[in-house]
């Protein structure tokens, strides 16, 4: 972790705050797409690691910085909703908020690198885990509802796991059946990408493993502009991890597709459950997809250890 990299991480978090956490994550998706194209084309520079998941657009840097800055702006009364990760915070004209985003971006990068050094990354998705930890720190520092949120009278009557009103995440995919069907489709798509790329050239397997995620993240540009597109990166990434693990131990492409679909469904359901536990009753953003990704990745890795 050189000073140059640390400064880049600070800049990434500040940029994420300036343009908003969700727009920064959309850039992550496009950077992944460019990185996959470069990897398949034989580039010697690893755009995926160094840009898409590094100190520039890494979700633990830019997205996490934007989410934390939104929580800080809310606490200062400069933002109406602390869960608003779509708002470009440069627009509130509060330089301290941007600096907070930079500090959380820097902290996210350092924390994730420590996880890699401790080999925690061998047992889960360390970037997604860092996004969740960063958001919990922001909630404790700037929120008022506690880690699990606080239920008002109506929410207590409905129950924690019954979203309604403003206590929702993505209202058109919050039904568990709807989420499962989306997970099925997204999981199959991502797993097929992994199998197709791997069959074409095993050297493409690593790039193929994040292509579905990149497509999902880039598609959120439409969500940012007001269209009701689904949030699916917590479905496509676990599906790719599962499919890749099956192929790595000599499993058939069909089995990889089926288990990828199962992982996609699992990611969808875990994400919805996570949203009810940590997000919808809170006043800052704790990211359900990141929670689902690190949980499902751990499950896939543990199951893989038993199979192997």
N, C-alpha and C positions, 0 to 999 in steps of 0.2 A: 504494500500500500504506500506508494510514493506520494509526495506532496502534490505532484501533478494530478494523480488520480483522485486524491481527496478533494482538490479544488474542483475537478470536473464533477465529482459527485455533489458537491455543494451547488454548483451551477445547475446540475440536473434537477435537484430538488427545488431550487428557486424558479427554474423555468416551468416545472410542473405546477407550482403555485401560480405563476403568472398567467399561464394559459388555462389552468384548471386540471384537476386530476384525471378526469375522463378524457379530455382532448389529448393529454400527455400519453395516456394509455393507448389511444388510437394510433399515435405516432409509434408506439412500441410495436403494434401490429404491422404497420407498414414497414418498419425497420426489419422485422422478422421476415416478411415477404422478400424484401431486397436481399437479406442475408441468405435465405434459402436459394434464391436465384444465383447469387454469387458463389455459394458453395457448390452447387451443381455445375456451374460454369467453370470451376477449377480455380477460383480466386485463392490467393495465399493469405488474404486478410480475413479473419473471422469476424464478420459483421454481427453475427448472431450473439456471440459472447461479448464482444467489446462494445457494441453499440446498443443492440436491442435489449440485452439483459445485463449491460454494464452500467457505467456511471452516467451515461447519456440518457437513455430512455428505459433503463431497468425499472420494472414496476416497484421495486423496493426503494427506488430513488425518486423518480419523477412522479409516479402516481402517489406513492406514500407521502412525498413532500406536499403534493397538492391537497391530499385529504387532510393532513395535519394542519396545513395553513388554513383550510376552510374551518376546521374546528377552532383554531385560534381567532380567526376573524369573527366567528360567531360569538366567542366569549367576550370579545371587545365591542360587540354590538355593531360591527361593520357588515355582517352578513346575517340575513334573516334566518337561514336554516343551516345548521352546522353539518348536515349530511349532504349539502349541495356540492357534489364533486364535479359538476358540469360548469360551474361559474368560473370564468377567467378572473382571477383575483387581482390582476393588474388594474382592473376596472374600479376597484374600491379605493384606489389611491392611498394605500397604507403600506409604506415601505417595510415596516417591521414585520408585517404578515409575510412578505416575500422572503425576508431573512429567515423567519421560522421555517418556511418551506425548504430553504436551503439547508438549514441545520438538520432537519429530519431526513432530507435526502442524504446528507453526509453520514448521519447516524445509521440509516438503513444500510448503506453500502458497507460501513465498517462492521456492523453486526452480522450481515450475511457472510462477509469474508471470514469472520471468526467462526461461524458455523461450518464453513468449508474447512477451515483449519482443524476443527475438532471432529471432522468427518461426520457431522450431523447430516450433511448433504447426502450421505450415502443411505440415509434411512427415510428421507422425506424430500419435498421440494423446498429447499432452503429460502428461495426467493419469496414464494408464497407465504411461508411461515413468517418471514421477516415483515411482509406487508401487514399481516395480522398483528404481530407484536407491536409494530410501529403505531398502528391504529389504536391499540389498547392503551399504549402510553399516551397518545394524544387525547383519548377519552378521559383518562384519569387526570391529565394535566389541565384540560380545557373544558371538558364536559361537566354536566351536573347530574347525570342520571346513573352513574356507576357503570361497571363493565357490562352488565346484563340489561341495562336500561331500567326504566321504571314504568309500571303499568298504571294508567289512569283508571277511573272507575269503570268506564265502558270496556276497556281492555281486560280488566279483572273479571268482569262479567262474562265476556266472550271466552277468555282464556288466552294464555300467551301464544298459543299456536294457531289462533284464528285471526288473520290479518283483516283489517277493515279501516275505512276512513284514510287518515294520513299515516296509519301504522301499517305500511306496506313497503315492499321492496319493488319488484317489477310486477304490477298488478295483473297483467295479462298472461303471466306464466307462473303465478304463485300457486295455482292448483297442483297438487302432487301428480295427478294423472297427466295434465298438460306438461309439467316439467319432465316427467318420465318419457313421454313421447318425443319431446325435443331432445332429451338425452339419447334416446335410441337413434334418432336420425343423425345427430351431431357425432355420436360415438362411432356409428358405422362409417360415416364419411371420413373421419379422422383416421380410423383404423385402416380403412382401404387405402388411404394415401400412404401410410407407413408400409403396408404390404406391397403396393405397386412400386414405390421407390426402391424398396429393399430388393425386390425381385429384379428390378432393372440393374441395380448396382448396389451391393452391400455398403459401399462407402457413402451412399446417400442416406443411410438410415438415421444418422443423428440429425441431419437437416429436416428429413421427413417427419421426425418426431415432434417438431414444433410448428410445422406448416399449418396444421389444423388450428392450432392456437392462434397463429398469426392471422388467419382468415377470420376467426371469431373476433379477435381484438380490432382488426381493421373495420369489420362490419359495424362496430359501435359508432362509427362516424355518422351512420344513419340515425342511430338513437340520439346522438348529440343534436342532430338537426330536426328532431321531432317525430321521426317515424317509429312505429311500434315493432322494432326488430328485437329478436330474443337475445338475451345475454347467454353465451354458450361456451366461453373459454374454459369454464370449470367442467365442461363435458368433453370437449375435444382433447384437452391435454391429458387427463387421466386415461382416455381411450387410447391415445397414441402410446402412452407409457405401457399400458397393458399389452397392446398389440406388439410393440417392440420387444417386450419381455418374452412373449410366447415365441416369436420368431427367433430370438437369441438362443433359446434352448432347443431349437429344432422343431417347434410346433408348426402345424400346417397353416397356410394363409386363412383357411376357413375358420379354424379355431381362433386365430388372431382376431378375425373380424367379430366373431361371436363374443369373445371376452372383452374386446374393445367396446362393443355395444353395451355390454353389462357395466363396464366401468363408466361409460358415458351416462347411463341411467343412474348409477350410483352417485356420480358427481352432481347430477341435477337434483337428486333428492337430498343429498347432504347439504348442498348450497341453500335449498329452501329451508331446511331445518336450521342451518346456521343463521340465516337471516332472522328467524323468529327468536333465536336465543340472544343474538348480539346486536342486531341492527335496528329492527323496526320499532323497538321501544326505547331506543337511545337517541341522544341529541347530536351525536357525531357519527361519522361513517366508519364502521368496522366491516371489512369487505367480505361478503358471503362467497364469491368465487375463489378468493385466495384461501379462505378457510377450507372450502371443499377440495381445492387442488392439493393442499399439503396433507389433508386427511386421506384422500383417495390414493395419493402417491404412496403414502406409508402403507396403506392396506395392500396395494399391488406389490410393493417390495417385500412385505412380510409373507404374503401368499407365495410369491416367487421363491423365497428362501426355502419354504416347505416343499414346493414342487421340485426344486433343483436338488 
